[in-house]
Amino acid sequence: MTQKATFYHAGCPVCVSAEQGLAHALNPAAYNVEIVHLGEAPNRIAEAEAAGVKSVPALVIEGQPYHINFGASLADVKSAA
Amino acid sequence: MTQKATFYHAGCPVCVSAEQGLAHALNPAAYNVEIVHLGEAPNRIAEAEAAGVKSVPALVIEGQPYHINFGASLADVKSAA
């Protein structure tokens, strides 16, 4: 059975690096990874925020937010959306 | 063939959460994950620094550092070591 992992990003260079290096490195037998571009899907921003995401890129695994390096704050993503 | 991933931490609560939630979530078929506690192995601090690690917890995958949330700066780990 796979668990849900969501990778939130905003298309920034730091985001792309984290997606390729880390989001795709998760165990495919254990995690079903969804990639969400908050710039293209601003309707998902509230959900990211509710999960505790403060900046992108971030991975939410089993409800726990893990901020990976720093690309942009969620506030900046919101104001650009 | 597995690639090397190194998870550097300092035993802090943020580190423990990231180790359990993220370091152990990597694909075991692709990554050989080494866990390094810099408080217990201060001789590894220089290596983490050389890889670009600025704070712990951090994962270095294929030479790329990914800082995960924020537990402590490497400077604080050094001064405590």
Backbone of each chain as nested JSON, in Angstrom:
{
  "chains": [
    {"id": "A", "residues": [
      {"number": 1, "name": "MET", "atoms": {"N": [0.842, -1.189, 0.0], "CA": [0.0, 0.0, 0.0], "C": [0.88, 1.243, 0.0]}},
      {"number": 2, "name": "THR", "atoms": {"N": [0.586, 2.176, -0.875], "CA": [1.404, 3.381, -0.923], "C": [0.752, 4.515, -0.137]}},
      {"number": 3, "name": "GLN", "atoms": {"N": [1.61, 5.365, 0.399], "CA": [1.14, 6.52, 1.145], "C": [1.295, 7.755, 0.274]}},
      {"number": 4, "name": "LYS", "atoms": {"N": [0.533, 8.763, 0.588], "CA": [0.532, 9.946, -0.243], "C": [1.646, 10.911, 0.144]}},
      {"number": 5, "name": "ALA", "atoms": {"N": [2.367, 11.385, -0.864], "CA": [3.35, 12.442, -0.666], "C": [3.05, 13.502, -1.713]}},
      {"number": 6, "name": "THR", "atoms": {"N": [3.051, 14.766, -1.297], "CA": [2.766, 15.847, -2.244], "C": [3.943, 16.805, -2.264]}},
      {"number": 7, "name": "PHE", "atoms": {"N": [4.453, 17.054, -3.464], "CA": [5.567, 17.983, -3.628], "C": [4.99, 19.277, -4.192]}},
      {"number": 8, "name": "TYR", "atoms": {"N": [5.06, 20.36, -3.385], "CA": [4.558, 21.66, -3.821], "C": [5.728, 22.5, -4.306]}},
      {"number": 9, "name": "HIS", "atoms": {"N": [5.565, 23.11, -5.457], "CA": [6.63, 23.978, -5.945], "C": [6.028, 25.131, -6.722]}},
      {"number": 10, "name": "ALA", "atoms": {"N": [6.921, 26.0, -7.236], "CA": [6.433, 27.156, -7.988], "C": [7.272, 27.374, -9.237]}},
      {"number": 11, "name": "GLY", "atoms": {"N": [7.931, 26.308, -9.678], "CA": [8.676, 26.4, -10.93], "C": [10.034, 27.076, -10.835]}},
      {"number": 12, "name": "CYS", "atoms": {"N": [10.439, 27.465, -9.622], "CA": [11.723, 28.14, -9.452], "C": [12.88, 27.153, -9.612]}},
      {"number": 13, "name": "PRO", "atoms": {"N": [14.091, 27.667, -9.886], "CA": [15.242, 26.764, -10.063], "C": [15.485, 25.858, -8.855]}},
      {"number": 14, "name": "VAL", "atoms": {"N": [15.34, 26.416, -7.642], "CA": [15.52, 25.602, -6.436], "C": [14.468, 24.488, -6.395]}},
      {"number": 15, "name": "CYS", "atoms": {"N": [13.256, 24.835, -6.862], "CA": [12.16, 23.854, -6.891], "C": [12.466, 22.715, -7.854]}},
      {"number": 16, "name": "VAL", "atoms": {"N": [12.955, 23.054, -9.03], "CA": [13.23, 22.058, -10.064], "C": [14.317, 21.097, -9.574]}},
      {"number": 17, "name": "SER", "atoms": {"N": [15.345, 21.655, -8.955], "CA": [16.43, 20.829, -8.417], "C": [15.905, 19.875, -7.345]}},
      {"number": 18, "name": "ALA", "atoms": {"N": [15.059, 20.387, -6.464], "CA": [14.523, 19.547, -5.38], "C": [13.579, 18.492, -5.927]}},
      {"number": 19, "name": "GLU", "atoms": {"N": [12.834, 18.842, -6.965], "CA": [11.922, 17.858, -7.557], "C": [12.72, 16.698, -8.146]}},
      {"number": 20, "name": "GLN", "atoms": {"N": [13.75, 17.059, -8.922], "CA": [14.522, 16.011, -9.582], "C": [15.368, 15.214, -8.595]}},
      {"number": 21, "name": "GLY", "atoms": {"N": [15.961, 15.926, -7.608], "CA": [16.888, 15.244, -6.714], "C": [16.226, 14.536, -5.553]}},
      {"number": 22, "name": "LEU", "atoms": {"N": [15.081, 15.065, -5.106], "CA": [14.512, 14.529, -3.871], "C": [13.11, 13.936, -4.067]}},
      {"number": 23, "name": "ALA", "atoms": {"N": [12.223, 14.681, -4.721], "CA": [10.85, 14.169, -4.862], "C": [10.842, 12.861, -5.643]}},
      {"number": 24, "name": "HIS", "atoms": {"N": [11.7, 12.78, -6.651], "CA": [11.74, 11.552, -7.453], "C": [12.601, 10.462, -6.811]}},
      {"number": 25, "name": "ALA", "atoms": {"N": [13.219, 10.786, -5.66], "CA": [14.073, 9.807, -4.984], "C": [13.293, 8.979, -3.964]}},
      {"number": 26, "name": "LEU", "atoms": {"N": [12.019, 9.347, -3.741], "CA": [11.226, 8.602, -2.753], "C": [10.932, 7.189, -3.256]}},
      {"number": 27, "name": "ASN", "atoms": {"N": [10.787, 6.321, -2.308], "CA": [10.523, 4.91, -2.59], "C": [9.179, 4.747, -3.317]}},
      {"number": 28, "name": "PRO", "atoms": {"N": [9.211, 4.363, -4.596], "CA": [7.953, 4.256, -5.349], "C": [7.062, 3.122, -4.847]}},
      {"number": 29, "name": "ALA", "atoms": {"N": [7.649, 2.176, -4.108], "CA": [6.854, 1.081, -3.556], "C": [6.066, 1.546, -2.332]}},
      {"number": 30, "name": "ALA", "atoms": {"N": [6.501, 2.661, -1.733], "CA": [5.875, 3.121, -0.501], "C": [5.106, 4.427, -0.659]}},
      {"number": 31, "name": "TYR", "atoms": {"N": [5.495, 5.243, -1.651], "CA": [4.897, 6.574, -1.766], "C": [4.364, 6.858, -3.158]}},
      {"number": 32, "name": "ASN", "atoms": {"N": [3.2, 7.437, -3.169], "CA": [2.583, 7.902, -4.392], "C": [2.782, 9.413, -4.404]}},
      {"number": 33, "name": "VAL", "atoms": {"N": [3.732, 9.892, -5.215], "CA": [4.127, 11.295, -5.173], "C": [3.341, 12.119, -6.2]}},
      {"number": 34, "name": "GLU", "atoms": {"N": [2.65, 13.121, -5.706], "CA": [1.968, 14.05, -6.597], "C": [2.771, 15.34, -6.644]}},
      {"number": 35, "name": "ILE", "atoms": {"N": [3.003, 15.852, -7.846], "CA": [3.745, 17.108, -8.02], "C": [2.728, 18.208, -8.29]}},
      {"number": 36, "name": "VAL", "atoms": {"N": [2.742, 19.261, -7.456], "CA": [1.777, 20.351, -7.604], "C": [2.515, 21.672, -7.816]}},
      {"number": 37, "name": "HIS", "atoms": {"N": [2.291, 22.3, -8.965], "CA": [2.873, 23.609, -9.282], "C": [1.859, 24.65, -8.833]}},
      {"number": 38, "name": "LEU", "atoms": {"N": [2.172, 25.348, -7.729], "CA": [1.198, 26.275, -7.147], "C": [0.96, 27.511, -8.007]}},
      {"number": 39, "name": "GLY", "atoms": {"N": [1.904, 27.801, -8.905], "CA": [1.693, 28.915, -9.823], "C": [0.623, 28.575, -10.849]}},
      {"number": 40, "name": "GLU", "atoms": {"N": [0.62, 27.297, -11.238], "CA": [-0.359, 26.859, -12.245], "C": [-1.648, 26.357, -11.598]}},
      {"number": 41, "name": "ALA", "atoms": {"N": [-1.575, 26.022, -10.321], "CA": [-2.762, 25.526, -9.612], "C": [-2.945, 26.317, -8.319]}},
      {"number": 42, "name": "PRO", "atoms": {"N": [-3.218, 27.639, -8.435], "CA": [-3.343, 28.466, -7.223], "C": [-4.478, 28.008, -6.308]}},
      {"number": 43, "name": "ASN", "atoms": {"N": [-5.394, 27.225, -6.844], "CA": [-6.487, 26.708, -6.011], "C": [-5.993, 25.669, -5.001]}},
      {"number": 44, "name": "ARG", "atoms": {"N": [-4.733, 25.236, -5.13], "CA": [-4.177, 24.273, -4.182], "C": [-3.38, 24.966, -3.066]}},
      {"number": 45, "name": "ILE", "atoms": {"N": [-3.235, 26.302, -3.151], "CA": [-2.421, 27.023, -2.159], "C": [-2.994, 26.851, -0.747]}},
      {"number": 46, "name": "ALA", "atoms": {"N": [-4.303, 26.946, -0.617], "CA": [-4.933, 26.841, 0.707], "C": [-4.647, 25.48, 1.338]}},
      {"number": 47, "name": "GLU", "atoms": {"N": [-4.663, 24.446, 0.51], "CA": [-4.394, 23.087, 0.985], "C": [-2.941, 22.959, 1.476]}},
      {"number": 48, "name": "ALA", "atoms": {"N": [-2.017, 23.577, 0.723], "CA": [-0.605, 23.547, 1.125], "C": [-0.431, 24.271, 2.462]}},
      {"number": 49, "name": "GLU", "atoms": {"N": [-1.068, 25.422, 2.537], "CA": [-1.003, 26.235, 3.749], "C": [-1.554, 25.456, 4.946]}},
      {"number": 50, "name": "ALA", "atoms": {"N": [-2.665, 24.778, 4.738], "CA": [-3.294, 24.009, 5.818], "C": [-2.382, 22.88, 6.286]}},
      {"number": 51, "name": "ALA", "atoms": {"N": [-1.531, 22.369, 5.384], "CA": [-0.609, 21.294, 5.743], "C": [0.639, 21.832, 6.444]}},
      {"number": 52, "name": "GLY", "atoms": {"N": [0.728, 23.165, 6.563], "CA": [1.865, 23.747, 7.259], "C": [2.984, 24.213, 6.355]}},
      {"number": 53, "name": "VAL", "atoms": {"N": [2.734, 24.233, 5.046], "CA": [3.766, 24.679, 4.102], "C": [3.934, 26.197, 4.201]}},
      {"number": 54, "name": "LYS", "atoms": {"N": [5.181, 26.631, 4.444], "CA": [5.483, 28.059, 4.58], "C": [6.241, 28.582, 3.368]}},
      {"number": 55, "name": "SER", "atoms": {"N": [6.95, 27.677, 2.69], "CA": [7.742, 28.07, 1.525], "C": [7.817, 26.895, 0.573]}},
      {"number": 56, "name": "VAL", "atoms": {"N": [8.208, 27.189, -0.656], "CA": [8.415, 26.119, -1.636], "C": [9.887, 26.092, -2.029]}},
      {"number": 57, "name": "PRO", "atoms": {"N": [10.409, 24.965, -2.449], "CA": [9.729, 23.682, -2.554], "C": [9.492, 23.027, -1.184]}},
      {"number": 58, "name": "ALA", "atoms": {"N": [8.427, 22.242, -1.11], "CA": [8.125, 21.513, 0.114], "C": [7.49, 20.174, -0.228]}},
      {"number": 59, "name": "LEU", "atoms": {"N": [7.788, 19.207, 0.583], "CA": [7.189, 17.885, 0.449], "C": [6.295, 17.671, 1.659]}},
      {"number": 60, "name": "VAL", "atoms": {"N": [5.071, 17.251, 1.439], "CA": [4.207, 16.887, 2.554], "C": [4.036, 15.372, 2.5]}},
      {"number": 61, "name": "ILE", "atoms": {"N": [4.572, 14.715, 3.519], "CA": [4.509, 13.253, 3.585], "C": [3.699, 12.873, 4.806]}},
      {"number": 62, "name": "GLU", "atoms": {"N": [2.621, 12.134, 4.586], "CA": [1.761, 11.728, 5.691], "C": [1.404, 12.915, 6.575]}},
      {"number": 63, "name": "GLY", "atoms": {"N": [1.082, 14.041, 5.933], "CA": [0.647, 15.217, 6.666], "C": [1.742, 16.075, 7.261]}},
      {"number": 64, "name": "GLN", "atoms": {"N": [2.987, 15.608, 7.192], "CA": [4.111, 16.364, 7.761], "C": [4.784, 17.188, 6.672]}},
      {"number": 65, "name": "PRO", "atoms": {"N": [4.923, 18.51, 6.878], "CA": [5.606, 19.317, 5.868], "C": [7.124, 19.317, 6.045]}},
      {"number": 66, "name": "TYR", "atoms": {"N": [7.815, 19.112, 4.939], "CA": [9.282, 19.198, 4.932], "C": [9.662, 20.248, 3.901]}},
      {"number": 67, "name": "HIS", "atoms": {"N": [10.184, 21.37, 4.397], "CA": [10.626, 22.439, 3.507], "C": [12.019, 22.1, 3.04]}},
      {"number": 68, "name": "ILE", "atoms": {"N": [12.259, 22.167, 1.758], "CA": [13.538, 21.757, 1.181], "C": [14.241, 22.975, 0.609]}},
      {"number": 69, "name": "ASN", "atoms": {"N": [15.371, 23.328, 1.207], "CA": [16.067, 24.556, 0.823], "C": [15.048, 25.708, 0.819]}},
      {"number": 70, "name": "PHE", "atoms": {"N": [15.271, 26.709, 0.016], "CA": [14.301, 27.809, -0.008], "C": [14.214, 28.39, -1.4]}},
      {"number": 71, "name": "GLY", "atoms": {"N": [13.043, 28.297, -1.984], "CA": [12.834, 28.872, -3.308], "C": [12.064, 30.174, -3.205]}},
      {"number": 72, "name": "ALA", "atoms": {"N": [10.9, 30.104, -2.581], "CA": [10.05, 31.279, -2.424], "C": [9.114, 31.031, -1.248]}},
      {"number": 73, "name": "SER", "atoms": {"N": [8.721, 32.116, -0.583], "CA": [7.758, 31.972, 0.505], "C": [6.377, 31.748, -0.087]}},
      {"number": 74, "name": "LEU", "atoms": {"N": [5.509, 31.132, 0.676], "CA": [4.144, 30.898, 0.19], "C": [3.44, 32.244, -0.01]}},
      {"number": 75, "name": "ALA", "atoms": {"N": [3.813, 33.231, 0.814], "CA": [3.226, 34.576, 0.672], "C": [3.565, 35.144, -0.712]}},
      {"number": 76, "name": "ASP", "atoms": {"N": [4.801, 34.929, -1.151], "CA": [5.193, 35.426, -2.472], "C": [4.456, 34.688, -3.576]}},
      {"number": 77, "name": "VAL", "atoms": {"N": [4.276, 33.377, -3.394], "CA": [3.566, 32.584, -4.393], "C": [2.115, 33.072, -4.474]}},
      {"number": 78, "name": "LYS", "atoms": {"N": [1.542, 33.382, -3.313], "CA": [0.156, 33.862, -3.282], "C": [0.013, 35.208, -3.985]}},
      {"number": 79, "name": "SER", "atoms": {"N": [0.962, 36.096, -3.707], "CA": [0.827, 37.446, -4.288], "C": [1.072, 37.411, -5.795]}},
      {"number": 80, "name": "ALA", "atoms": {"N": [1.801, 36.387, -6.269], "CA": [2.061, 36.271, -7.716], "C": [0.936, 35.505, -8.418]}},
      {"number": 81, "name": "ALA", "atoms": {"N": [0.116, 34.788, -7.642], "CA": [-0.899, 33.914, -8.267], "C": [-2.09, 34.731, -8.791]}}
    ]},
    {"id": "B", "residues": [
      {"number": 1, "name": "MET", "atoms": {"N": [22.176, -0.569, -9.217], "CA": [23.27, 0.128, -8.554], "C": [22.704, 1.246, -7.686]}},
      {"number": 2, "name": "THR", "atoms": {"N": [23.165, 1.326, -6.465], "CA": [22.651, 2.365, -5.586], "C": [23.596, 3.559, -5.54]}},
      {"number": 3, "name": "GLN", "atoms": {"N": [23.003, 4.721, -5.341], "CA": [23.774, 5.951, -5.218], "C": [23.798, 6.351, -3.757]}},
      {"number": 4, "name": "LYS", "atoms": {"N": [24.814, 7.14, -3.435], "CA": [25.005, 7.481, -2.041], "C": [24.164, 8.691, -1.633]}},
      {"number": 5, "name": "ALA", "atoms": {"N": [23.497, 8.572, -0.508], "CA": [22.789, 9.704, 0.096], "C": [23.233, 9.762, 1.548]}},
      {"number": 6, "name": "THR", "atoms": {"N": [23.535, 10.97, 2.022], "CA": [23.971, 11.113, 3.408], "C": [23.036, 12.071, 4.128]}},
      {"number": 7, "name": "PHE", "atoms": {"N": [22.507, 11.611, 5.235], "CA": [21.62, 12.441, 6.05], "C": [22.407, 12.928, 7.251]}},
      {"number": 8, "name": "TYR", "atoms": {"N": [22.654, 14.245, 7.312], "CA": [23.393, 14.831, 8.43], "C": [22.4, 15.412, 9.428]}},
      {"number": 9, "name": "HIS", "atoms": {"N": [22.612, 15.114, 10.691], "CA": [21.731, 15.68, 11.698], "C": [22.505, 15.908, 12.986]}},
      {"number": 10, "name": "ALA", "atoms": {"N": [21.792, 16.428, 13.99], "CA": [22.458, 16.71, 15.255], "C": [21.594, 16.264, 16.43]}},
      {"number": 11, "name": "GLY", "atoms": {"N": [20.698, 15.332, 16.152], "CA": [19.892, 14.786, 17.245], "C": [18.722, 15.638, 17.697]}},
      {"number": 12, "name": "CYS", "atoms": {"N": [18.511, 16.778, 17.032], "CA": [17.42, 17.673, 17.438], "C": [16.065, 17.088, 17.039]}},
      {"number": 13, "name": "PRO", "atoms": {"N": [14.98, 17.573, 17.666], "CA": [13.646, 17.04, 17.328], "C": [13.308, 17.183, 15.841]}},
      {"number": 14, "name": "VAL", "atoms": {"N": [13.66, 18.319, 15.25], "CA": [13.394, 18.523, 13.814], "C": [14.167, 17.49, 13.0]}},
      {"number": 15, "name": "CYS", "atoms": {"N": [15.398, 17.175, 13.485], "CA": [16.241, 16.19, 12.789], "C": [15.61, 14.798, 12.839]}},
      {"number": 16, "name": "VAL", "atoms": {"N": [15.129, 14.433, 13.998], "CA": [14.557, 13.095, 14.181], "C": [13.331, 12.928, 13.291]}},
      {"number": 17, "name": "SER", "atoms": {"N": [12.498, 13.965, 13.252], "CA": [11.304, 13.93, 12.406], "C": [11.684, 13.791, 10.933]}},
      {"number": 18, "name": "ALA", "atoms": {"N": [12.694, 14.54, 10.501], "CA": [13.113, 14.476, 9.096], "C": [13.761, 13.141, 8.773]}},
      {"number": 19, "name": "GLU", "atoms": {"N": [14.473, 12.578, 9.737], "CA": [15.099, 11.271, 9.5], "C": [14.023, 10.22, 9.283]}},
      {"number": 20, "name": "GLN", "atoms": {"N": [13.038, 10.217, 10.191], "CA": [12.0, 9.193, 10.097], "C": [11.086, 9.414, 8.904]}},
      {"number": 21, "name": "GLY", "atoms": {"N": [10.74, 10.684, 8.651], "CA": [9.773, 10.952, 7.597], "C": [10.339, 11.012, 6.209]}},
      {"number": 22, "name": "LEU", "atoms": {"N": [11.609, 11.438, 6.099], "CA": [12.139, 11.686, 4.766], "C": [13.357, 10.822, 4.431]}},
      {"number": 23, "name": "ALA", "atoms": {"N": [14.34, 10.761, 5.326], "CA": [15.546, 9.99, 5.007], "C": [15.197, 8.523, 4.78]}},
      {"number": 24, "name": "HIS", "atoms": {"N": [14.264, 8.011, 5.569], "CA": [13.889, 6.608, 5.423], "C": [12.858, 6.396, 4.318]}},
      {"number": 25, "name": "ALA", "atoms": {"N": [12.433, 7.495, 3.679], "CA": [11.431, 7.389, 2.61], "C": [12.086, 7.241, 1.239]}},
      {"number": 26, "name": "LEU", "atoms": {"N": [13.417, 7.39, 1.2], "CA": [14.096, 7.279, -0.103], "C": [14.028, 5.848, -0.629]}},
      {"number": 27, "name": "ASN", "atoms": {"N": [14.06, 5.767, -1.928], "CA": [13.978, 4.477, -2.614], "C": [15.187, 3.595, -2.272]}},
      {"number": 28, "name": "PRO", "atoms": {"N": [14.987, 2.52, -1.515], "CA": [16.13, 1.691, -1.104], "C": [16.786, 0.973, -2.283]}},
      {"number": 29, "name": "ALA", "atoms": {"N": [16.052, 0.856, -3.384], "CA": [16.636, 0.216, -4.563], "C": [17.605, 1.162, -5.278]}},
      {"number": 30, "name": "ALA", "atoms": {"N": [17.478, 2.455, -5.009], "CA": [18.287, 3.439, -5.724], "C": [19.306, 4.14, -4.84]}},
      {"number": 31, "name": "TYR", "atoms": {"N": [19.025, 4.221, -3.526], "CA": [19.888, 4.999, -2.643], "C": [20.354, 4.215, -1.429]}},
      {"number": 32, "name": "ASN", "atoms": {"N": [21.621, 4.359, -1.151], "CA": [22.226, 3.801, 0.042], "C": [22.363, 4.967, 1.017]}},
      {"number": 33, "name": "VAL", "atoms": {"N": [21.486, 5.024, 2.017], "CA": [21.42, 6.189, 2.905], "C": [22.278, 5.974, 4.149]}},
      {"number": 34, "name": "GLU", "atoms": {"N": [23.212, 6.88, 4.344], "CA": [24.015, 6.857, 5.572], "C": [23.509, 7.963, 6.49]}},
      {"number": 35, "name": "ILE", "atoms": {"N": [23.307, 7.639, 7.755], "CA": [22.851, 8.62, 8.742], "C": [24.066, 9.05, 9.564]}},
      {"number": 36, "name": "VAL", "atoms": {"N": [24.343, 10.346, 9.586], "CA": [25.514, 10.852, 10.309], "C": [25.064, 11.861, 11.364]}},
      {"number": 37, "name": "HIS", "atoms": {"N": [25.323, 11.553, 12.627], "CA": [25.026, 12.462, 13.742], "C": [26.285, 13.294, 13.978]}},
      {"number": 38, "name": "LEU", "atoms": {"N": [26.222, 14.571, 13.587], "CA": [27.418, 15.421, 13.646], "C": [27.843, 15.748, 15.079]}},
      {"number": 39, "name": "GLY", "atoms": {"N": [26.928, 15.609, 16.026], "CA": [27.319, 15.821, 17.415], "C": [28.197, 14.683, 17.911]}},
      {"number": 40, "name": "GLU", "atoms": {"N": [27.886, 13.485, 17.414], "CA": [28.663, 12.305, 17.828], "C": [29.855, 12.058, 16.908]}},
      {"number": 41, "name": "ALA", "atoms": {"N": [29.812, 12.63, 15.716], "CA": [30.915, 12.443, 14.76], "C": [31.363, 13.813, 14.245]}},
      {"number": 42, "name": "PRO", "atoms": {"N": [31.92, 14.651, 15.153], "CA": [32.322, 16.006, 14.729], "C": [33.392, 15.994, 13.637]}},
      {"number": 43, "name": "ASN", "atoms": {"N": [34.072, 14.88, 13.494], "CA": [35.077, 14.772, 12.429], "C": [34.443, 14.747, 11.037]}},
      {"number": 44, "name": "ARG", "atoms": {"N": [33.108, 14.619, 10.969], "CA": [32.428, 14.625, 9.673], "C": [31.893, 16.02, 9.316]}},
      {"number": 45, "name": "ILE", "atoms": {"N": [32.056, 17.002, 10.231], "CA": [31.509, 18.341, 9.988], "C": [32.133, 18.976, 8.741]}},
      {"number": 46, "name": "ALA", "atoms": {"N": [33.44, 18.84, 8.592], "CA": [34.129, 19.455, 7.451], "C": [33.6, 18.905, 6.131]}},
      {"number": 47, "name": "GLU", "atoms": {"N": [33.325, 17.615, 6.118], "CA": [32.796, 16.959, 4.914], "C": [31.395, 17.495, 4.583]}},
      {"number": 48, "name": "ALA", "atoms": {"N": [30.56, 17.671, 5.618], "CA": [29.211, 18.217, 5.401], "C": [29.314, 19.634, 4.853]}},
      {"number": 49, "name": "GLU", "atoms": {"N": [30.212, 20.411, 5.45], "CA": [30.425, 21.793, 5.038], "C": [30.882, 21.854, 3.584]}},
      {"number": 50, "name": "ALA", "atoms": {"N": [31.79, 20.971, 3.228], "CA": [32.311, 20.933, 1.853], "C": [31.214, 20.589, 0.857]}},
      {"number": 51, "name": "ALA", "atoms": {"N": [30.207, 19.832, 1.311], "CA": [29.099, 19.46, 0.424], "C": [28.066, 20.574, 0.321]}},
      {"number": 52, "name": "GLY", "atoms": {"N": [28.277, 21.671, 1.085], "CA": [27.358, 22.793, 1.002], "C": [26.307, 22.814, 2.082]}},
      {"number": 53, "name": "VAL", "atoms": {"N": [26.449, 21.957, 3.077], "CA": [25.462, 21.914, 4.168], "C": [25.647, 23.141, 5.062]}},
      {"number": 54, "name": "LYS", "atoms": {"N": [24.551, 23.886, 5.256], "CA": [24.582, 25.102, 6.083], "C": [23.861, 24.892, 7.4]}},
      {"number": 55, "name": "SER", "atoms": {"N": [22.917, 23.952, 7.404], "CA": [22.141, 23.689, 8.613], "C": [21.73, 22.224, 8.611]}},
      {"number": 56, "name": "VAL", "atoms": {"N": [21.32, 21.752, 9.786], "CA": [20.813, 20.386, 9.879], "C": [19.345, 20.446, 10.271]}},
      {"number": 57, "name": "PRO", "atoms": {"N": [18.541, 19.449, 9.919], "CA": [18.918, 18.289, 9.144], "C": [19.092, 18.611, 7.656]}},
      {"number": 58, "name": "ALA", "atoms": {"N": [19.989, 17.845, 7.021], "CA": [20.214, 18.011, 5.588], "C": [20.501, 16.652, 4.962]}},
      {"number": 59, "name": "LEU", "atoms": {"N": [20.048, 16.523, 3.734], "CA": [20.328, 15.312, 2.965], "C": [21.248, 15.721, 1.824]}},
      {"number": 60, "name": "VAL", "atoms": {"N": [22.337, 14.995, 1.629], "CA": [23.186, 15.236, 0.468], "C": [23.007, 14.04, -0.454]}},
      {"number": 61, "name": "ILE", "atoms": {"N": [22.437, 14.308, -1.616], "CA": [22.179, 13.248, -2.595], "C": [22.976, 13.552, -3.844]}},
      {"number": 62, "name": "GLU", "atoms": {"N": [23.835, 12.632, -4.211], "CA": [24.674, 12.828, -5.397], "C": [25.359, 14.186, -5.348]}},
      {"number": 63, "name": "GLY", "atoms": {"N": [25.867, 14.547, -4.187], "CA": [26.628, 15.788, -4.046], "C": [25.798, 17.054, -3.874]}},
      {"number": 64, "name": "GLN", "atoms": {"N": [24.471, 16.951, -4.013], "CA": [23.592, 18.12, -3.879], "C": [23.023, 18.189, -2.467]}},
      {"number": 65, "name": "PRO", "atoms": {"N": [23.2, 19.332, -1.777], "CA": [22.633, 19.436, -0.429], "C": [21.172, 19.882, -0.444]}},
      {"number": 66, "name": "TYR", "atoms": {"N": [20.351, 19.186, 0.316], "CA": [18.949, 19.573, 0.497], "C": [18.724, 19.788, 1.981]}},
      {"number": 67, "name": "HIS", "atoms": {"N": [18.526, 21.057, 2.354], "CA": [18.264, 21.381, 3.752], "C": [16.788, 21.135, 4.012]}},
      {"number": 68, "name": "ILE", "atoms": {"N": [16.482, 20.436, 5.066], "CA": [15.098, 20.056, 5.351], "C": [14.646, 20.744, 6.624]}},
      {"number": 69, "name": "ASN", "atoms": {"N": [13.674, 21.624, 6.483], "CA": [13.236, 22.447, 7.606], "C": [14.469, 23.063, 8.26]}},
      {"number": 70, "name": "PHE", "atoms": {"N": [14.424, 23.351, 9.528], "CA": [15.595, 23.951, 10.162], "C": [15.678, 23.479, 11.602]}},
      {"number": 71, "name": "GLY", "atoms": {"N": [16.774, 22.779, 11.907], "CA": [16.993, 22.331, 13.272], "C": [18.029, 23.205, 13.942]}},
      {"number": 72, "name": "ALA", "atoms": {"N": [19.209, 23.294, 13.324], "CA": [20.302, 24.084, 13.869], "C": [21.253, 24.435, 12.738]}},
      {"number": 73, "name": "SER", "atoms": {"N": [21.923, 25.567, 12.874], "CA": [22.918, 25.933, 11.869], "C": [24.16, 25.084, 12.074]}},
      {"number": 74, "name": "LEU", "atoms": {"N": [24.935, 24.909, 11.017], "CA": [26.165, 24.135, 11.133], "C": [27.125, 24.851, 12.087]}},
      {"number": 75, "name": "ALA", "atoms": {"N": [27.063, 26.191, 12.095], "CA": [27.911, 26.959, 13.011], "C": [27.594, 26.587, 14.462]}},
      {"number": 76, "name": "ASP", "atoms": {"N": [26.31, 26.428, 14.782], "CA": [25.924, 26.049, 16.151], "C": [26.382, 24.635, 16.466]}},
      {"number": 77, "name": "VAL", "atoms": {"N": [26.278, 23.737, 15.476], "CA": [26.722, 22.36, 15.686], "C": [28.229, 22.346, 15.952]}},
      {"number": 78, "name": "LYS", "atoms": {"N": [28.955, 23.193, 15.199], "CA": [30.415, 23.265, 15.373], "C": [30.783, 23.781, 16.753]}},
      {"number": 79, "name": "SER", "atoms": {"N": [30.092, 24.834, 17.189], "CA": [30.473, 25.431, 18.47], "C": [30.106, 24.513, 19.637]}},
      {"number": 80, "name": "ALA", "atoms": {"N": [29.121, 23.61, 19.405], "CA": [28.726, 22.679, 20.462], "C": [29.596, 21.418, 20.444]}},
      {"number": 81, "name": "ALA", "atoms": {"N": [30.295, 21.182, 19.328], "CA": [31.059, 19.928, 19.17], "C": [32.35, 19.949, 19.992]}}
    ]}
  ]
}
